[in-house]
Structures are given as C-alpha cells and as structure tokens.
Amino acid sequence: MDIPLLMYLAPFCLLFEGWQLVIAERHIGLKQIEQGVDPRSRGPGELLSFAWGMGIVCYWVWMILMLIPKDGRAQVVCMLIVSLLGYSLRRNSGLKWILVILTVEGAIRIGMIVSLISGIWRSL
C-alpha cells in the first residue's frame, strides 16, 4: 500500500500538539487564573509567539493538504471541525473556560493524530 508522504509528518504534528498544550498551560494556567492575572496583558515573548504562530499555520496547511489523500481523511475532518468549534467556543467564553476548552480540543486532536499514526503503522 502506498502511504502519502504527508502522513509521515503526523509525528511532528503530535509533538506540536503536546508542546502547544504545555505552552497553553504555562501562559493561561490555573496559577494565573487564581492570581487574577489576565494572560492577554502579558503574552509570551516575540520568538515564542513567532514559533507558535508559524507552527499553527504549518499545522493548518498540513491538515488541509491531508484532505487530498483518502487515507486518514475522517480523522483530519474531525480535527478541522474540533479546531473550528474550539475556536468559536474560546472566542465566546470567559478566561476560566479557555484553558478547559484548549485542553479538550488538544486531547481530541492528539487522539486523531494517534489514530492516523496507528493506521500508517498497520499498513506498513
């Protein structure tokens, strides 16, 4: 079976998702919420913001390109829906719920990436 080259980027996307959850907890974590600090007033540094933003852009490009091959299309559609739904919920929720939504959103996307990786593994 021919595996699309884009599938080999799935482990990197898995690492990015984990890194994104750690960064989100660090900047919008419970300690900041308990102290009443608004994380939007003091964001991450410029280099971290650039890396995070570029990672998100590359991740979205990867997800959209992954719609082309038929293998893994269901997982990618689920990831796109979860991302869009999570974004709309985060935009309309209070600061206390943003971390919860980010964590659930990230966990679902991680599950879909693990499903993609296991599908690749089975087809080898």
C-alpha positions, 0 to 999 in steps of 0.5 A: 500500500502506498502511504502519502508522504504527508502522513509521515509528518503526523509525528511532528504534528503530535509533538506540536500538539503536546508542546502547544498544550504545555505552552497553553498551560504555562501562559493561561494556567490555573496559577494565573487564573487564581492570581487574577492575572489576565494572560492577554496583558502579558503574552509570551515573548516575540520568538515564542509567539513567532514559533507558535504562530508559524507552527499553527499555520504549518499545522493548518496547511498540513491538515488541509493538504491531508484532505487530498489523500483518502487515507486518514481523511475522517480523522483530519475532518474531525480535527478541522471541525474540533479546531473550528468549534474550539475556536468559536467556543474560546472566542465566546467564553470567559478566561476560566473556560479557555484553558478547559476548552484548549485542553479538550480540543488538544486531547481530541486532536492528539487522539486523531493524530494517534489514530492516523499514526496507528493506521500508517503503522498497520499498513506498513 
